[in-house]
Amino acid sequence: MTIDNRIQVVLIDDDPHLRQALGQTLDLAGLKILPLAEAKGLAAQLERDWPGVVVSDIRMPGMDGLELLSELHAQDPELPVLLITGHGDVPLAVQAMRAGAYDFLEKPFASDALLDSVRRALALRRLVLDNRSLRLALSDRNELSARLVGQSPSMLRLREQIGALAATRADVLILGETGAGKEVVARALHDLSARRNGPFVAINAGALAESVVESELFGHEPGAFTGAQKRRIGKFEFANGGTLFLDEIESMSLDVQVKLLRLLQERVVERLGGNQLIPLDIRIIAATKEDLRQSADQGRFRADLYYRLNVAPLRIPPLRERGEDALVLFQHFADEASARHGLPPHELQPGQRALLLRHTWPGNVRELQNAAERFALGLELALDNDTPDGGRTSVEVISGGLSEQVENFEKSLIAAELARSHSSVRSVAEALGIPRKTLHDKLRKHGLSFAHTDDLD
């Protein structure tokens, strides 16, 4: 049992008369208190971010105030603990202050002295928790930016949606093409949620044989079918207390979809061959590369399951819609690969940046990551399916007539420089070796714009 967060002061004193008098003082000042006769077991009842303070006598039978201070600060060193001392215990109180006590009051003390100390301690506690919350939010934001690299509007919006949904208990449906990073998004939702310490179980429904899919997902009892010699815990049950990521949900049979719908609605699972309903505390994150609404209209996916899953949809934009993110991602993966292989990092040349921006990335981030790996190894930067005949395009081979080729290359080259971390149009012009007026003219000509607005002249 944990102490309610509405409690502002835990007051501990083995003297019932003093405990009642001090409690009355705090209560009349409008503070919510919890009076206790002993300190033993208090630390186990306080969550780390409990928003109150502790007031305790030092000399008590069983656990004394100094032992309590040590136990509480082992759990949260920033929790304010005020100690009450008797006459002659001042050296002990000084020892307590050195050990981290917030304040000490020597008996007898005025009521105003107690209230003043408690109020200052509560104000400090609020400040500590506000800063702690801010640090956590910044940490989560930085972690999310490191996982989902890119500054395109669609990626900024996706990270914002993930941050908002992660803190909720809602099931999520992730929509995205093959290779777009659906599992990365699912794991981010889990790791930024209150379930982060629970299991994250990922399963690809499309990779499961139809004969074993129910056993894999729901588990089975001995004798449930031929060959079922002992009990098997299914993936849903194994993920209890955490998150289950179910990829390619569109490949599930209609029979399995019925069972999944029941699980989502009732939060229970029944093993094959069993009669026991097992309660689940679980978050389901499903993912698909298909239009489930269209599949439902065609009878290939249950409409009721689609509407149950579509409460909190997240769409991952394909790489071809993310503009200059391709350059940032490519360099990110290339640098990672270089470090992994113990090789010096390679810098993308203007022609290579132009090629990356021209490519349509049919394999999305997965394809880009493979290309970055080859680049880090010093192999040719060659990409598939960019030419009209579906062949291979490299830095040296660009399709189109001479005029069109020059126009496309110029646009790609300027776009590549705009995507780099330039602080002004002046720095872009200098990198390209052209006057700023010429750059402005070419930006208008090609329909390009500069992200920064601090220096447009």
HELIX and SHEET records of a PDB file:
HELIX    1   1 PRO A   16  LEU A   28  1                                  13    
HELIX    2   2 LEU A   42  GLN A   45  1                                   4    
HELIX    3   3 GLY A   65  GLN A   75  1                                  11    
HELIX    4   4 VAL A   90  ARG A   98  1                                   9    
HELIX    5   5 SER A  111  ARG A  147  1                                  37    
HELIX    6   6 PRO A  153  ALA A  166  1                                  14    
HELIX    7   7 LYS A  182  ASP A  191  1                                  10    
HELIX    8   8 ALA A  205  ALA A  207  5                                   3    
HELIX    9   9 VAL A  213  PHE A  218  1                                   6    
HELIX   10  10 LYS A  235  PHE A  238  1                                   4    
HELIX   11  11 ILE A  249  SER A  251  5                                   3    
HELIX   12  12 LEU A  254  GLU A  266  1                                  13    
HELIX   13  13 LEU A  292  ASP A  297  1                                   6    
HELIX   14  14 ALA A  303  LEU A  309  1                                   7    
HELIX   15  15 LEU A  319  GLU A  321  5                                   3    
HELIX   16  16 ASP A  325  HIS A  341  1                                  17    
HELIX   17  17 PRO A  350  ARG A  358  1                                   9    
HELIX   18  18 ASN A  364  ALA A  376  1                                  13    
HELIX   19  19 LEU A  402  ALA A  419  1                                  18    
HELIX   20  20 VAL A  425  LEU A  432  1                                   8    
HELIX   21  21 ARG A  436  HIS A  446  1                                  11    
SHEET    1   A 5 ILE A  33  LEU A  36  0                                        
SHEET    2   A 5 VAL A   9  ILE A  12  1                                        
SHEET    3   A 5 VAL A  53  ASP A  57  1                                        
SHEET    4   A 5 VAL A  81  THR A  85  1                                        
SHEET    5   A 5 ASP A 103  GLU A 106  1                                        
SHEET    1   B 5 PHE A 200  ASN A 204  0                                        
SHEET    2   B 5 THR A 243  ASP A 247  1                                        
SHEET    3   B 5 ARG A 283  THR A 288  1                                        
SHEET    4   B 5 VAL A 172  LEU A 175  1                                        
SHEET    5   B 5 PRO A 313  ARG A 315  1                                        
SHEET    1   C 2 VAL A 268  VAL A 269  0                                        
SHEET    2   C 2 ILE A 278  PRO A 279 -1                                        
SHEET    1   D 2 ALA A 382  ASP A 384  0                                        
SHEET    2   D 2 ARG A 392  SER A 394 -1                                        
END                                                                             
